Amino acid sequence: MKNRTLLFLLLTSFGGLNAIWNQPVNSASNIIKCRGQIPDKTACLIKPSSYKLDTYRVDICQKSPFPAFRISSDYAGSGCITLFNGKGNLYRSQLAKGGKYKLPKIGRDKIKPGTYKYLTIVLKNGFISSGKYTSGKTTWRTAGPSIGNLKTSAGDPAEFIVKLKNWRGVSDGDNDYCDNNGGTSSRCEVNYNGYQLTGIGLGEDFTETYGDKVKYMFYMIELSSPITLKEGSDGDFNITAKTNLEVYGNGVEVKSISSAPFIFQATYRKKLPQ
């Protein structure tokens, strides 16, 4: 079983109006949808019954604002446009069924000309979800409040919360999801079902950290199709979310239902002349 100290990762992609879910998958971690069987020493994907997260800010950037040699993000020096900045007010999203929604225009910058290669998102450290899985005559459901609690009795799945403390876990072991040599305590670079992401723990002051000091999570994706914006461009940014939970079993019974890497897609729709 893989290191699941914190499985919740945010995988993001940014493009035009066309969805990119059909792009080729060349991933070190390919997880398929569950089909009614109990997975045997592996995982499969199901849709959650509930999924909630709190967004602090969203930016698109011409250069990486958080390279490995930095301990904090440099939005100004990386040519970023802020799409949402609550300035302390978190934006709650309930995403169990996915779908599209507009980011609030709080703290949004004006369009700046340039080619944007990165999408970054800062979230509150604490991701809430619930789910259930049926195989044969047995249904396993999450029992909250933390990951790993399951029940097979009748009832609705209860929400559990996942918080990052250390990508390498309490035993300082390599995290199978982290391509950067098993990850550091605060930073993980991920390739999952064809999507690549950097996830970083942030403290109260938004500098890189781990342990009990992690209050926020910073996520960054390099765009497969960079976006070029011109001066005077006018349009709306929308977010499409794909939510999944991972079901892990031993072939006989389900051992865990946990938060899977989370895929976000942002789209830019240019406004048509009136």
Contacts in CASP RR format, 6 or more apart in sequence:
PFRMAT RR
TARGET T0000
AUTHOR 0000-0000-0000
METHOD contacts of the structure
MODEL  1
MKNRTLLFLLLTSFGGLNAIWNQPVNSASNIIKCRGQIPDKTACLIKPSS
YKLDTYRVDICQKSPFPAFRISSDYAGSGCITLFNGKGNLYRSQLAKGGK
YKLPKIGRDKIKPGTYKYLTIVLKNGFISSGKYTSGKTTWRTAGPSIGNL
KTSAGDPAEFIVKLKNWRGVSDGDNDYCDNNGGTSSRCEVNYNGYQLTGI
GLGEDFTETYGDKVKYMFYMIELSSPITLKEGSDGDFNITAKTNLEVYGN
GVEVKSISSAPFIFQATYRKKLPQ
1 41 0 8 1.000
1 248 0 8 1.000
1 255 0 8 1.000
1 256 0 8 1.000
2 43 0 8 1.000
2 175 0 8 1.000
2 176 0 8 1.000
2 177 0 8 1.000
3 168 0 8 1.000
3 169 0 8 1.000
3 173 0 8 1.000
3 174 0 8 1.000
3 175 0 8 1.000
3 176 0 8 1.000
3 177 0 8 1.000
4 147 0 8 1.000
4 256 0 8 1.000
4 258 0 8 1.000
5 164 0 8 1.000
5 165 0 8 1.000
5 166 0 8 1.000
5 167 0 8 1.000
5 168 0 8 1.000
5 169 0 8 1.000
5 170 0 8 1.000
5 175 0 8 1.000
6 162 0 8 1.000
6 163 0 8 1.000
6 164 0 8 1.000
6 165 0 8 1.000
6 166 0 8 1.000
6 167 0 8 1.000
7 147 0 8 1.000
7 162 0 8 1.000
7 177 0 8 1.000
7 246 0 8 1.000
7 258 0 8 1.000
7 259 0 8 1.000
7 260 0 8 1.000
7 261 0 8 1.000
8 127 0 8 1.000
8 162 0 8 1.000
8 164 0 8 1.000
8 259 0 8 1.000
8 260 0 8 1.000
8 261 0 8 1.000
8 262 0 8 1.000
9 177 0 8 1.000
9 188 0 8 1.000
9 190 0 8 1.000
9 192 0 8 1.000
9 197 0 8 1.000
9 199 0 8 1.000
9 219 0 8 1.000
9 261 0 8 1.000
9 262 0 8 1.000
10 121 0 8 1.000
10 123 0 8 1.000
10 197 0 8 1.000
10 199 0 8 1.000
10 217 0 8 1.000
10 219 0 8 1.000
10 261 0 8 1.000
10 262 0 8 1.000
10 264 0 8 1.000
11 190 0 8 1.000
11 192 0 8 1.000
11 193 0 8 1.000
11 195 0 8 1.000
11 196 0 8 1.000
11 197 0 8 1.000
11 221 0 8 1.000
11 261 0 8 1.000
11 262 0 8 1.000
11 263 0 8 1.000
11 264 0 8 1.000
12 119 0 8 1.000
12 121 0 8 1.000
12 195 0 8 1.000
12 197 0 8 1.000
12 219 0 8 1.000
12 221 0 8 1.000
12 263 0 8 1.000
12 264 0 8 1.000
12 265 0 8 1.000
12 266 0 8 1.000
13 20 0 8 1.000
13 119 0 8 1.000
13 195 0 8 1.000
13 221 0 8 1.000
13 223 0 8 1.000
13 224 0 8 1.000
13 263 0 8 1.000
13 264 0 8 1.000
13 265 0 8 1.000
13 266 0 8 1.000
14 60 0 8 1.000
14 116 0 8 1.000
14 119 0 8 1.000
14 221 0 8 1.000
14 223 0 8 1.000
14 227 0 8 1.000
14 265 0 8 1.000
14 266 0 8 1.000
14 267 0 8 1.000
15 223 0 8 1.000
15 224 0 8 1.000
15 225 0 8 1.000
15 227 0 8 1.000
15 265 0 8 1.000
15 266 0 8 1.000
15 267 0 8 1.000
15 268 0 8 1.000
16 225 0 8 1.000
16 227 0 8 1.000
16 267 0 8 1.000
16 268 0 8 1.000
17 267 0 8 1.000
17 269 0 8 1.000
19 240 0 8 1.000
19 265 0 8 1.000
20 224 0 8 1.000
20 225 0 8 1.000
20 265 0 8 1.000
21 242 0 8 1.000
21 265 0 8 1.000
23 194 0 8 1.000
23 224 0 8 1.000
24 194 0 8 1.000
25 193 0 8 1.000
25 194 0 8 1.000
26 194 0 8 1.000
27 191 0 8 1.000
27 192 0 8 1.000
27 193 0 8 1.000
27 194 0 8 1.000
27 195 0 8 1.000
28 179 0 8 1.000
28 191 0 8 1.000
28 192 0 8 1.000
29 176 0 8 1.000
29 177 0 8 1.000
29 190 0 8 1.000
29 191 0 8 1.000
29 192 0 8 1.000
29 193 0 8 1.000
30 193 0 8 1.000
30 194 0 8 1.000
31 43 0 8 1.000
31 44 0 8 1.000
31 45 0 8 1.000
31 192 0 8 1.000
31 193 0 8 1.000
31 246 0 8 1.000
31 260 0 8 1.000
32 44 0 8 1.000
32 45 0 8 1.000
33 44 0 8 1.000
33 45 0 8 1.000
33 46 0 8 1.000
34 44 0 8 1.000
34 45 0 8 1.000
34 46 0 8 1.000
34 133 0 8 1.000
34 247 0 8 1.000
35 44 0 8 1.000
36 133 0 8 1.000
36 134 0 8 1.000
36 135 0 8 1.000
36 136 0 8 1.000
37 135 0 8 1.000
37 251 0 8 1.000
38 135 0 8 1.000
38 249 0 8 1.000
38 250 0 8 1.000
38 251 0 8 1.000
38 252 0 8 1.000
38 253 0 8 1.000
38 254 0 8 1.000
39 247 0 8 1.000
39 248 0 8 1.000
39 249 0 8 1.000
39 251 0 8 1.000
40 249 0 8 1.000
40 250 0 8 1.000
40 251 0 8 1.000
41 249 0 8 1.000
41 250 0 8 1.000
41 251 0 8 1.000
42 248 0 8 1.000
42 249 0 8 1.000
43 246 0 8 1.000
43 247 0 8 1.000
43 248 0 8 1.000
43 249 0 8 1.000
43 260 0 8 1.000
44 246 0 8 1.000
44 247 0 8 1.000
45 244 0 8 1.000
45 245 0 8 1.000
45 246 0 8 1.000
45 247 0 8 1.000
45 260 0 8 1.000
46 131 0 8 1.000
46 133 0 8 1.000
46 244 0 8 1.000
46 245 0 8 1.000
46 247 0 8 1.000
46 257 0 8 1.000
47 96 0 8 1.000
47 97 0 8 1.000
47 243 0 8 1.000
47 244 0 8 1.000
47 245 0 8 1.000
48 96 0 8 1.000
48 129 0 8 1.000
48 130 0 8 1.000
48 131 0 8 1.000
48 243 0 8 1.000
48 244 0 8 1.000
48 245 0 8 1.000
49 96 0 8 1.000
49 129 0 8 1.000
49 130 0 8 1.000
49 131 0 8 1.000
49 132 0 8 1.000
49 156 0 8 1.000
49 157 0 8 1.000
50 94 0 8 1.000
50 96 0 8 1.000
50 128 0 8 1.000
50 129 0 8 1.000
50 130 0 8 1.000
50 131 0 8 1.000
50 157 0 8 1.000
50 159 0 8 1.000
51 94 0 8 1.000
51 95 0 8 1.000
51 96 0 8 1.000
51 128 0 8 1.000
51 129 0 8 1.000
51 243 0 8 1.000
52 92 0 8 1.000
52 93 0 8 1.000
52 94 0 8 1.000
52 95 0 8 1.000
52 127 0 8 1.000
52 128 0 8 1.000
52 129 0 8 1.000
52 159 0 8 1.000
53 92 0 8 1.000
53 93 0 8 1.000
53 95 0 8 1.000
53 123 0 8 1.000
53 124 0 8 1.000
53 126 0 8 1.000
53 127 0 8 1.000
53 128 0 8 1.000
54 90 0 8 1.000
54 91 0 8 1.000
54 92 0 8 1.000
54 93 0 8 1.000
54 123 0 8 1.000
54 124 0 8 1.000
54 126 0 8 1.000
55 84 0 8 1.000
55 90 0 8 1.000
55 91 0 8 1.000
55 93 0 8 1.000
55 103 0 8 1.000
55 121 0 8 1.000
55 122 0 8 1.000
55 123 0 8 1.000
55 124 0 8 1.000
56 85 0 8 1.000
56 86 0 8 1.000
56 88 0 8 1.000
56 90 0 8 1.000
56 91 0 8 1.000
56 122 0 8 1.000
56 123 0 8 1.000
56 124 0 8 1.000
56 216 0 8 1.000
57 82 0 8 1.000
57 84 0 8 1.000
57 85 0 8 1.000
57 86 0 8 1.000
57 121 0 8 1.000
57 122 0 8 1.000
58 82 0 8 1.000
58 83 0 8 1.000
58 84 0 8 1.000
58 103 0 8 1.000
58 119 0 8 1.000
58 120 0 8 1.000
58 121 0 8 1.000
58 122 0 8 1.000
58 239 0 8 1.000
58 266 0 8 1.000
59 65 0 8 1.000
59 75 0 8 1.000
59 80 0 8 1.000
59 81 0 8 1.000
59 82 0 8 1.000
59 83 0 8 1.000
59 119 0 8 1.000
59 120 0 8 1.000
59 121 0 8 1.000
60 80 0 8 1.000
60 81 0 8 1.000
60 83 0 8 1.000
60 116 0 8 1.000
60 118 0 8 1.000
60 119 0 8 1.000
60 120 0 8 1.000
60 227 0 8 1.000
60 266 0 8 1.000
61 75 0 8 1.000
61 78 0 8 1.000
61 79 0 8 1.000
61 80 0 8 1.000
61 81 0 8 1.000
61 116 0 8 1.000
61 117 0 8 1.000
61 118 0 8 1.000
61 119 0 8 1.000
61 120 0 8 1.000
62 78 0 8 1.000
62 79 0 8 1.000
62 80 0 8 1.000
62 114 0 8 1.000
62 115 0 8 1.000
62 116 0 8 1.000
62 117 0 8 1.000
62 118 0 8 1.000
63 77 0 8 1.000
63 78 0 8 1.000
63 79 0 8 1.000
63 117 0 8 1.000
63 118 0 8 1.000
64 78 0 8 1.000
64 117 0 8 1.000
64 118 0 8 1.000
64 220 0 8 1.000
64 222 0 8 1.000
65 73 0 8 1.000
65 74 0 8 1.000
65 75 0 8 1.000
65 77 0 8 1.000
65 78 0 8 1.000
65 80 0 8 1.000
65 118 0 8 1.000
65 120 0 8 1.000
65 220 0 8 1.000
66 72 0 8 1.000
66 73 0 8 1.000
66 74 0 8 1.000
66 120 0 8 1.000
66 198 0 8 1.000
66 200 0 8 1.000
66 218 0 8 1.000
66 220 0 8 1.000
68 187 0 8 1.000
70 208 0 8 1.000
71 207 0 8 1.000
71 208 0 8 1.000
72 206 0 8 1.000
72 207 0 8 1.000
72 208 0 8 1.000
73 120 0 8 1.000
73 206 0 8 1.000
73 218 0 8 1.000
75 82 0 8 1.000
78 118 0 8 1.000
79 112 0 8 1.000
80 120 0 8 1.000
81 109 0 8 1.000
81 110 0 8 1.000
81 111 0 8 1.000
81 112 0 8 1.000
81 116 0 8 1.000
81 229 0 8 1.000
82 107 0 8 1.000
82 108 0 8 1.000
82 109 0 8 1.000
83 103 0 8 1.000
83 108 0 8 1.000
83 109 0 8 1.000
83 237 0 8 1.000
83 266 0 8 1.000
84 91 0 8 1.000
84 103 0 8 1.000
84 104 0 8 1.000
84 105 0 8 1.000
84 106 0 8 1.000
84 107 0 8 1.000
84 108 0 8 1.000
85 106 0 8 1.000
85 107 0 8 1.000
85 108 0 8 1.000
86 104 0 8 1.000
86 106 0 8 1.000
86 107 0 8 1.000
87 106 0 8 1.000
87 107 0 8 1.000
89 106 0 8 1.000
90 124 0 8 1.000
91 103 0 8 1.000
91 104 0 8 1.000
93 101 0 8 1.000
93 241 0 8 1.000
95 241 0 8 1.000
95 243 0 8 1.000
96 243 0 8 1.000
97 243 0 8 1.000
98 240 0 8 1.000
98 241 0 8 1.000
98 242 0 8 1.000
98 243 0 8 1.000
99 240 0 8 1.000
99 241 0 8 1.000
100 238 0 8 1.000
100 239 0 8 1.000
100 240 0 8 1.000
100 267 0 8 1.000
101 238 0 8 1.000
101 239 0 8 1.000
102 236 0 8 1.000
102 237 0 8 1.000
102 238 0 8 1.000
102 239 0 8 1.000
103 237 0 8 1.000
103 238 0 8 1.000
103 239 0 8 1.000
111 229 0 8 1.000
111 230 0 8 1.000
111 231 0 8 1.000
111 232 0 8 1.000
111 233 0 8 1.000
111 234 0 8 1.000
112 229 0 8 1.000
112 231 0 8 1.000
113 229 0 8 1.000
113 230 0 8 1.000
113 231 0 8 1.000
113 232 0 8 1.000
113 233 0 8 1.000
114 228 0 8 1.000
114 229 0 8 1.000
114 230 0 8 1.000
115 226 0 8 1.000
115 227 0 8 1.000
115 228 0 8 1.000
115 229 0 8 1.000
116 223 0 8 1.000
116 226 0 8 1.000
116 227 0 8 1.000
116 228 0 8 1.000
116 229 0 8 1.000
117 222 0 8 1.000
117 223 0 8 1.000
117 226 0 8 1.000
118 220 0 8 1.000
118 221 0 8 1.000
118 222 0 8 1.000
118 223 0 8 1.000
119 220 0 8 1.000
119 221 0 8 1.000
119 223 0 8 1.000
119 264 0 8 1.000
119 266 0 8 1.000
120 218 0 8 1.000
120 219 0 8 1.000
120 220 0 8 1.000
120 221 0 8 1.000
121 218 0 8 1.000
121 219 0 8 1.000
121 264 0 8 1.000
122 202 0 8 1.000
122 206 0 8 1.000
122 216 0 8 1.000
122 217 0 8 1.000
122 218 0 8 1.000
122 219 0 8 1.000
123 216 0 8 1.000
123 217 0 8 1.000
123 219 0 8 1.000
124 215 0 8 1.000
124 216 0 8 1.000
124 217 0 8 1.000
125 163 0 8 1.000
125 164 0 8 1.000
125 201 0 8 1.000
125 202 0 8 1.000
125 214 0 8 1.000
125 215 0 8 1.000
125 216 0 8 1.000
125 217 0 8 1.000
126 161 0 8 1.000
126 162 0 8 1.000
126 163 0 8 1.000
126 164 0 8 1.000
127 161 0 8 1.000
127 162 0 8 1.000
127 163 0 8 1.000
127 259 0 8 1.000
128 159 0 8 1.000
128 160 0 8 1.000
128 161 0 8 1.000
129 142 0 8 1.000
129 159 0 8 1.000
129 160 0 8 1.000
129 162 0 8 1.000
129 243 0 8 1.000
129 245 0 8 1.000
129 259 0 8 1.000
130 141 0 8 1.000
130 142 0 8 1.000
130 144 0 8 1.000
130 156 0 8 1.000
130 157 0 8 1.000
130 158 0 8 1.000
130 159 0 8 1.000
130 160 0 8 1.000
131 141 0 8 1.000
131 142 0 8 1.000
131 157 0 8 1.000
131 245 0 8 1.000
131 257 0 8 1.000
132 139 0 8 1.000
132 140 0 8 1.000
132 141 0 8 1.000
132 142 0 8 1.000
132 157 0 8 1.000
132 257 0 8 1.000
133 139 0 8 1.000
133 140 0 8 1.000
133 247 0 8 1.000
133 254 0 8 1.000
133 257 0 8 1.000
134 140 0 8 1.000
135 254 0 8 1.000
138 152 0 8 1.000
138 253 0 8 1.000
139 152 0 8 1.000
140 150 0 8 1.000
140 151 0 8 1.000
140 152 0 8 1.000
140 247 0 8 1.000
140 253 0 8 1.000
140 254 0 8 1.000
140 257 0 8 1.000
141 150 0 8 1.000
141 151 0 8 1.000
141 152 0 8 1.000
141 155 0 8 1.000
141 156 0 8 1.000
141 157 0 8 1.000
141 158 0 8 1.000
141 257 0 8 1.000
142 148 0 8 1.000
142 149 0 8 1.000
142 150 0 8 1.000
142 157 0 8 1.000
142 158 0 8 1.000
142 159 0 8 1.000
142 160 0 8 1.000
142 257 0 8 1.000
143 149 0 8 1.000
143 150 0 8 1.000
143 151 0 8 1.000
143 157 0 8 1.000
143 158 0 8 1.000
143 160 0 8 1.000
144 158 0 8 1.000
144 159 0 8 1.000
144 160 0 8 1.000
145 158 0 8 1.000
145 159 0 8 1.000
145 160 0 8 1.000
145 161 0 8 1.000
146 160 0 8 1.000
146 161 0 8 1.000
146 162 0 8 1.000
147 160 0 8 1.000
147 162 0 8 1.000
147 256 0 8 1.000
147 258 0 8 1.000
147 259 0 8 1.000
148 160 0 8 1.000
148 256 0 8 1.000
148 257 0 8 1.000
148 258 0 8 1.000
149 158 0 8 1.000
149 160 0 8 1.000
150 254 0 8 1.000
150 256 0 8 1.000
150 257 0 8 1.000
162 258 0 8 1.000
162 259 0 8 1.000
163 214 0 8 1.000
164 201 0 8 1.000
164 210 0 8 1.000
164 214 0 8 1.000
164 217 0 8 1.000
165 210 0 8 1.000
165 211 0 8 1.000
165 212 0 8 1.000
165 214 0 8 1.000
166 172 0 8 1.000
166 185 0 8 1.000
166 186 0 8 1.000
166 210 0 8 1.000
166 211 0 8 1.000
167 175 0 8 1.000
167 178 0 8 1.000
167 182 0 8 1.000
167 183 0 8 1.000
167 184 0 8 1.000
167 185 0 8 1.000
167 186 0 8 1.000
167 187 0 8 1.000
167 188 0 8 1.000
167 210 0 8 1.000
168 174 0 8 1.000
168 175 0 8 1.000
168 182 0 8 1.000
168 183 0 8 1.000
168 184 0 8 1.000
168 185 0 8 1.000
169 175 0 8 1.000
172 185 0 8 1.000
173 182 0 8 1.000
174 181 0 8 1.000
174 182 0 8 1.000
174 183 0 8 1.000
175 182 0 8 1.000
175 183 0 8 1.000
175 188 0 8 1.000
176 182 0 8 1.000
177 188 0 8 1.000
177 190 0 8 1.000
177 192 0 8 1.000
177 261 0 8 1.000
178 188 0 8 1.000
178 189 0 8 1.000
178 190 0 8 1.000
179 189 0 8 1.000
179 190 0 8 1.000
179 191 0 8 1.000
180 187 0 8 1.000
180 188 0 8 1.000
180 189 0 8 1.000
182 188 0 8 1.000
183 189 0 8 1.000
185 210 0 8 1.000
185 211 0 8 1.000
186 200 0 8 1.000
186 201 0 8 1.000
186 208 0 8 1.000
186 209 0 8 1.000
186 210 0 8 1.000
186 214 0 8 1.000
187 198 0 8 1.000
187 199 0 8 1.000
187 200 0 8 1.000
187 201 0 8 1.000
187 208 0 8 1.000
188 198 0 8 1.000
188 199 0 8 1.000
188 200 0 8 1.000
189 196 0 8 1.000
189 197 0 8 1.000
189 198 0 8 1.000
189 199 0 8 1.000
190 196 0 8 1.000
190 197 0 8 1.000
190 198 0 8 1.000
190 199 0 8 1.000
190 261 0 8 1.000
192 261 0 8 1.000
193 261 0 8 1.000
193 263 0 8 1.000
195 221 0 8 1.000
195 261 0 8 1.000
195 263 0 8 1.000
196 221 0 8 1.000
196 222 0 8 1.000
197 219 0 8 1.000
197 220 0 8 1.000
197 221 0 8 1.000
197 261 0 8 1.000
198 218 0 8 1.000
198 219 0 8 1.000
198 220 0 8 1.000
198 221 0 8 1.000
199 217 0 8 1.000
199 218 0 8 1.000
199 219 0 8 1.000
199 220 0 8 1.000
200 208 0 8 1.000
200 217 0 8 1.000
200 218 0 8 1.000
200 219 0 8 1.000
200 220 0 8 1.000
201 208 0 8 1.000
201 209 0 8 1.000
201 210 0 8 1.000
201 214 0 8 1.000
201 216 0 8 1.000
201 217 0 8 1.000
201 218 0 8 1.000
202 208 0 8 1.000
202 209 0 8 1.000
202 214 0 8 1.000
202 215 0 8 1.000
202 216 0 8 1.000
202 217 0 8 1.000
202 218 0 8 1.000
203 209 0 8 1.000
203 213 0 8 1.000
203 214 0 8 1.000
203 215 0 8 1.000
203 216 0 8 1.000
204 213 0 8 1.000
204 215 0 8 1.000
206 216 0 8 1.000
206 218 0 8 1.000
227 268 0 8 1.000
229 268 0 8 1.000
233 270 0 8 1.000
234 270 0 8 1.000
234 271 0 8 1.000
235 268 0 8 1.000
235 269 0 8 1.000
235 270 0 8 1.000
235 271 0 8 1.000
236 268 0 8 1.000
236 269 0 8 1.000
236 271 0 8 1.000
237 266 0 8 1.000
237 267 0 8 1.000
237 268 0 8 1.000
238 266 0 8 1.000
238 267 0 8 1.000
238 269 0 8 1.000
239 264 0 8 1.000
239 265 0 8 1.000
239 266 0 8 1.000
239 267 0 8 1.000
240 264 0 8 1.000
240 265 0 8 1.000
240 266 0 8 1.000
240 267 0 8 1.000
241 262 0 8 1.000
241 263 0 8 1.000
241 264 0 8 1.000
241 265 0 8 1.000
242 262 0 8 1.000
242 263 0 8 1.000
242 264 0 8 1.000
242 265 0 8 1.000
243 262 0 8 1.000
244 260 0 8 1.000
244 261 0 8 1.000
244 262 0 8 1.000
244 263 0 8 1.000
245 257 0 8 1.000
245 258 0 8 1.000
245 259 0 8 1.000
245 260 0 8 1.000
246 256 0 8 1.000
246 257 0 8 1.000
246 258 0 8 1.000
246 259 0 8 1.000
246 260 0 8 1.000
247 254 0 8 1.000
247 256 0 8 1.000
247 257 0 8 1.000
248 254 0 8 1.000
248 255 0 8 1.000
248 256 0 8 1.000
248 257 0 8 1.000
248 258 0 8 1.000
249 255 0 8 1.000
249 256 0 8 1.000
END
